[in-house]
Amino acid sequence: MFVFICFVWGTTWLAMKIGIGTVAPGIFAGLRWTIAGIILLGFRGFRGERVMPPPRLVPRLVFVSVVLITLNQIIQLYGLKYITAGLAAVISSALTPISLVVFSVAAGQERFSPRQAGAIGVGVIGVLMLFGPSAVAGTLDVWEMIGAAGVTVGCLCYTAGSVMTRPIMRTLEPVQLAGLTDLIGGLVLLFSSLAIEPGAWESMHFHWGWPAFLAWLYLLIPGALISTTMYFLLVRDWGASRPGTYAFISPVIAVVIGCSFFGEKLDWGEAVGMVLMLSAAGLALRSFALRVAPEPARVASLSSSSGLTR
């Protein structure tokens, strides 16, 4: 599951950039997450599993959904309109693991260890070596600075929301939680977009063009339905910070795809950056694997709740 997430989320920046070039960002993201939620919850209902949450959890669930999906997506996508996908990847890759650890420690879910600090440090250096030279080659204008700030705030919303989901998993199963947060966050985003976003109603005519439509399908099926469910399963069993090390690996995948299919060049500095990011993720994951061995009951629970992702 972790490897699958790394690959898919290493290619979503390009898909998002293609989509928002012709579609209102709120509609592009709102439809994606709303439909993802409907499919996940419909799948659970078809299997006779619980769909609705306990009433006492509804206020917290709405708040988490708005932070995790609605605010993250709209702020991030509008930021992406004004910066390159490469710079967005730099910001997300460097900030995600750090903010996940900080929020997890602040919430009392994890303790900060020297090994974690070392893994994050190595990973950030790798990100800077891989993307830094190209990202700082030009001077950022005002709109680029606003775009970078938008991606940063969106990333913070996403990581804070990820940490807030873990206590809810004591009551809700990961697939159920993924479906509910997708549906609630997507509906809030969709209706807010139709109310105030320029071009939203025009986008609802679906004259997007095939590149944007294919990008939306890619973001919906592997990017939302499968990867998000897998991510919640990993957050449940690993904690919030360790799955976040995907951010050190996904940029490497993006570079490999660029070199293989789009003729992009890779210099020695970028190659060293890739190795450092892979090493950082391996260090963080290995430290966890050495301390926690999966119990049979825990593995069985994970297998039974991830049927959709196989």
C-alpha positions as CSV (number, residue, x, y, z in Angstrom):
1,M,0.0,0.0,0.0
2,F,2.8,2.4,0.9
3,V,4.5,1.8,-2.5
4,F,1.3,2.3,-4.4
5,I,0.6,5.6,-2.6
6,C,4.1,6.8,-3.4
7,F,3.7,6.2,-7.1
8,V,0.2,7.7,-7.4
9,W,0.8,10.7,-5.3
10,G,4.0,11.3,-7.1
11,T,2.0,11.9,-10.3
12,T,-1.0,13.8,-9.1
13,W,0.5,17.3,-9.2
14,L,0.7,17.1,-13.0
15,A,-2.9,15.9,-13.2
16,M,-4.1,18.7,-11.0
17,K,-2.2,21.3,-13.0
18,I,-3.8,20.0,-16.2
19,G,-7.3,20.0,-14.7
20,I,-7.4,23.5,-13.2
21,G,-6.1,24.9,-16.5
22,T,-9.6,24.6,-17.9
23,V,-11.9,23.8,-15.0
24,A,-12.8,25.9,-11.9
25,P,-10.7,24.4,-9.1
26,G,-13.6,24.1,-6.7
27,I,-15.7,22.2,-9.2
28,F,-12.7,20.0,-10.3
29,A,-11.9,19.0,-6.7
30,G,-15.4,19.1,-5.3
31,L,-16.8,16.6,-7.8
32,R,-13.8,14.3,-7.3
33,W,-14.1,14.0,-3.6
34,T,-17.9,14.0,-3.5
35,I,-18.1,11.1,-6.0
36,A,-15.3,9.3,-4.2
37,G,-17.2,9.5,-0.9
38,I,-20.4,8.2,-2.5
39,I,-18.6,5.2,-4.1
40,L,-16.8,4.3,-0.9
41,L,-19.9,4.5,1.3
42,G,-22.0,2.8,-1.3
43,F,-19.6,-0.1,-1.4
44,R,-19.8,-0.4,2.4
45,G,-23.6,-0.3,2.2
46,F,-23.7,-3.0,-0.5
47,R,-21.6,-5.2,1.8
48,G,-24.1,-4.6,4.6
49,E,-21.5,-2.6,6.7
50,R,-22.2,0.5,8.7
51,V,-22.2,3.7,6.8
52,M,-23.5,6.5,9.1
53,P,-21.4,7.6,12.1
54,P,-22.6,7.9,15.6
55,P,-24.4,11.3,16.1
56,R,-21.9,12.3,18.8
57,L,-19.1,12.2,16.2
58,V,-20.9,14.3,13.5
59,P,-19.6,17.8,14.6
60,R,-16.0,16.6,14.9
61,L,-16.3,14.7,11.6
62,V,-17.6,17.7,9.7
63,F,-14.8,19.9,11.1
64,V,-12.1,17.3,10.2
65,S,-13.6,16.9,6.7
66,V,-13.6,20.7,6.0
67,V,-9.9,21.0,7.2
68,L,-8.7,17.8,5.5
69,I,-10.6,18.1,2.1
70,T,-12.3,21.4,1.6
71,L,-9.7,23.9,2.8
72,N,-6.8,21.9,1.8
73,Q,-8.0,21.4,-1.8
74,I,-9.3,24.9,-2.6
75,I,-6.3,26.8,-1.1
76,Q,-3.8,24.4,-2.6
77,L,-5.3,24.4,-6.1
78,Y,-5.5,28.1,-6.3
79,G,-1.9,28.3,-5.2
80,L,-1.0,25.8,-7.9
81,K,-2.4,28.1,-10.5
82,Y,0.5,30.6,-9.9
83,I,3.5,28.3,-9.4
84,T,5.0,25.3,-11.3
85,A,4.1,21.8,-10.3
86,G,7.9,21.3,-9.5
87,L,7.9,24.1,-6.9
88,A,4.6,22.8,-5.4
89,A,6.2,19.4,-5.1
90,V,9.2,21.0,-3.2
91,I,6.9,22.7,-0.7
92,S,4.7,19.6,-0.2
93,S,7.6,17.1,0.0
94,A,9.6,19.2,2.5
95,L,6.7,20.3,4.7
96,T,4.5,17.2,4.9
97,P,6.6,14.9,7.0
98,I,7.8,17.7,9.3
99,S,4.3,19.0,10.0
100,L,2.9,15.5,10.5
101,V,5.5,14.9,13.2
102,V,4.9,18.3,14.8
103,F,1.1,17.9,14.8
104,S,1.3,14.3,16.1
105,V,3.6,15.2,18.9
106,A,1.4,18.3,19.8
107,A,-1.6,16.0,19.9
108,G,0.2,13.5,22.2
109,Q,-0.1,10.7,19.6
110,E,3.7,10.2,19.2
111,R,7.0,11.0,20.8
112,F,9.7,12.8,18.9
113,S,12.8,10.6,18.6
114,P,16.4,11.4,17.3
115,R,16.0,8.8,14.6
116,Q,12.9,10.7,13.3
117,A,14.8,14.0,13.4
118,G,17.6,12.4,11.4
119,A,15.3,10.9,8.8
120,I,13.5,14.2,8.3
121,G,16.8,16.1,8.0
122,V,18.2,13.7,5.4
123,G,14.9,13.8,3.5
124,V,14.7,17.6,3.4
125,I,18.3,17.8,2.2
126,G,17.4,15.4,-0.5
127,V,14.4,17.4,-1.6
128,L,16.5,20.5,-1.8
129,M,19.1,18.8,-3.9
130,L,16.6,17.4,-6.2
131,F,14.3,20.4,-6.8
132,G,16.1,23.3,-5.2
133,P,18.3,24.6,-8.0
134,S,15.5,24.7,-10.5
135,A,13.0,26.2,-8.0
136,V,15.3,29.1,-7.1
137,A,16.6,29.7,-10.6
138,G,14.2,32.6,-11.1
139,T,13.0,35.5,-9.0
140,L,9.5,34.9,-7.5
141,D,7.0,37.7,-8.3
142,V,4.1,38.6,-6.0
143,W,1.7,36.0,-7.5
144,E,4.3,33.3,-7.3
145,M,4.8,34.1,-3.6
146,I,1.0,34.0,-3.1
147,G,0.9,30.7,-4.9
148,A,3.7,29.2,-2.8
149,A,1.9,30.4,0.4
150,G,-1.4,28.8,-0.8
151,V,0.3,25.4,-1.3
152,T,1.9,25.7,2.1
153,V,-1.3,26.5,3.9
154,G,-3.1,23.7,2.0
155,C,-0.4,21.3,3.1
156,L,-0.8,22.3,6.7
157,C,-4.5,21.8,6.5
158,Y,-4.0,18.3,5.1
159,T,-1.4,17.3,7.7
160,A,-3.4,18.7,10.6
161,G,-6.6,16.9,9.3
162,S,-4.6,13.7,9.0
163,V,-3.6,13.8,12.6
164,M,-7.1,14.6,13.8
165,T,-8.5,11.5,12.0
166,R,-6.6,9.0,14.1
167,P,-8.7,9.3,17.3
168,I,-11.9,9.0,15.2
169,M,-10.6,5.6,14.0
170,R,-11.3,4.2,17.5
171,T,-14.9,4.3,16.5
172,L,-15.0,4.3,12.7
173,E,-13.3,1.9,10.3
174,P,-10.7,3.4,7.9
175,V,-12.8,2.9,4.7
176,Q,-15.9,4.3,6.5
177,L,-13.9,7.3,7.7
178,A,-12.4,7.9,4.2
179,G,-15.8,7.8,2.6
180,L,-17.4,10.2,5.1
181,T,-14.6,12.7,5.0
182,D,-14.5,12.6,1.2
183,L,-18.3,13.1,0.9
184,I,-18.6,15.8,3.5
185,G,-15.5,17.7,2.4
186,G,-16.4,17.3,-1.2
187,L,-20.0,18.5,-0.8
188,V,-18.9,21.6,1.2
189,L,-16.4,22.4,-1.5
190,L,-18.8,21.8,-4.4
191,F,-21.6,23.9,-3.0
192,S,-19.3,26.7,-1.9
193,S,-17.8,26.8,-5.3
194,L,-21.2,27.0,-7.0
195,A,-22.1,29.9,-4.7
196,I,-19.1,32.1,-5.0
197,E,-16.4,30.8,-7.4
198,P,-16.1,32.5,-10.8
199,G,-16.6,30.0,-13.7
200,A,-18.1,27.3,-11.5
201,W,-21.5,27.0,-13.2
202,E,-19.8,27.1,-16.6
203,S,-17.6,24.2,-15.5
204,M,-20.7,22.2,-14.6
205,H,-21.5,22.0,-18.4
206,F,-18.5,19.6,-18.5
207,H,-17.0,21.0,-21.7
208,W,-13.6,20.3,-20.1
209,G,-11.7,18.7,-23.0
210,W,-10.2,15.2,-22.8
211,P,-6.9,16.0,-21.1
212,A,-8.7,17.6,-18.1
213,F,-11.3,14.8,-18.0
214,L,-8.6,12.0,-18.0
215,A,-6.7,13.9,-15.3
216,W,-9.9,14.1,-13.2
217,L,-10.5,10.3,-13.6
218,Y,-6.9,9.6,-12.6
219,L,-7.3,11.8,-9.5
220,L,-10.6,10.1,-8.7
221,I,-9.8,6.4,-9.0
222,P,-6.2,5.8,-8.0
223,G,-5.7,9.2,-6.4
224,A,-8.8,9.4,-4.2
225,L,-10.6,6.1,-4.0
226,I,-7.7,3.7,-3.7
227,S,-4.8,5.8,-2.3
228,T,-6.8,7.7,0.3
229,T,-8.3,4.5,1.7
230,M,-4.8,3.0,1.9
231,Y,-3.5,6.1,3.6
232,F,-6.1,5.9,6.3
233,L,-5.2,2.3,6.9
234,L,-1.6,3.2,7.3
235,V,-2.4,6.1,9.6
236,R,-4.4,3.7,11.8
237,D,-1.6,1.1,12.0
238,W,1.5,3.2,11.7
239,G,0.6,6.6,13.2
240,A,0.3,9.8,11.3
241,S,3.9,10.7,10.7
242,R,5.3,7.5,9.2
243,P,3.0,7.3,6.2
244,G,4.0,10.9,5.5
245,T,7.4,9.8,4.4
246,Y,5.8,9.1,1.0
247,A,6.6,12.8,0.4
248,F,10.3,11.9,0.2
249,I,9.7,9.1,-2.4
250,S,6.9,10.6,-4.6
251,P,9.2,13.4,-6.0
252,V,11.7,10.7,-7.0
253,I,9.0,8.9,-9.0
254,A,8.0,12.2,-10.7
255,V,11.6,12.7,-11.8
256,V,11.9,9.1,-13.1
257,I,8.7,9.5,-15.1
258,G,9.9,12.8,-16.5
259,C,13.2,11.3,-17.6
260,S,11.7,8.2,-19.0
261,F,8.7,9.6,-21.0
262,F,9.3,13.4,-21.4
263,G,13.1,13.5,-22.1
264,E,14.0,15.4,-19.0
265,K,17.6,15.4,-17.9
266,L,18.9,14.2,-14.5
267,D,22.2,15.6,-13.2
268,W,24.4,14.2,-10.4
269,G,23.0,16.5,-7.8
270,E,19.5,15.4,-8.5
271,A,20.5,11.8,-8.4
272,V,22.1,12.3,-5.0
273,G,18.9,14.0,-3.9
274,M,16.8,10.9,-5.0
275,V,19.1,8.6,-3.0
276,L,18.9,10.8,0.1
277,M,15.1,10.9,0.0
278,L,14.8,7.2,-0.4
279,S,17.2,6.7,2.5
280,A,15.2,9.1,4.7
281,A,12.0,7.2,4.1
282,G,13.7,3.8,4.7
283,L,15.3,5.1,7.9
284,A,11.9,6.3,9.3
285,L,10.0,3.1,8.2
286,R,12.8,0.7,9.4
287,S,12.9,2.3,12.9
288,F,9.1,1.7,13.2
289,A,9.3,-1.9,11.8
290,L,12.0,-2.8,14.3
291,R,9.9,-1.6,17.3
292,V,6.5,-3.0,16.2
293,A,5.8,-6.5,15.0
294,P,2.3,-7.0,13.5
295,E,0.0,-9.2,15.6
296,P,-2.1,-11.8,13.7
297,A,-5.4,-10.2,14.8
298,R,-4.2,-6.8,13.6
299,V,-3.1,-8.1,10.2
300,A,-6.5,-9.9,9.8
301,S,-8.3,-6.7,10.6
302,L,-6.3,-4.8,8.1
303,S,-6.9,-7.4,5.4
304,S,-10.6,-7.5,6.0
305,S,-11.1,-3.7,5.9
306,S,-9.1,-3.1,2.8
307,G,-11.0,-5.3,0.4
308,L,-11.8,-2.4,-1.9
309,T,-8.1,-1.6,-2.4
310,R,-7.0,-5.0,-3.7
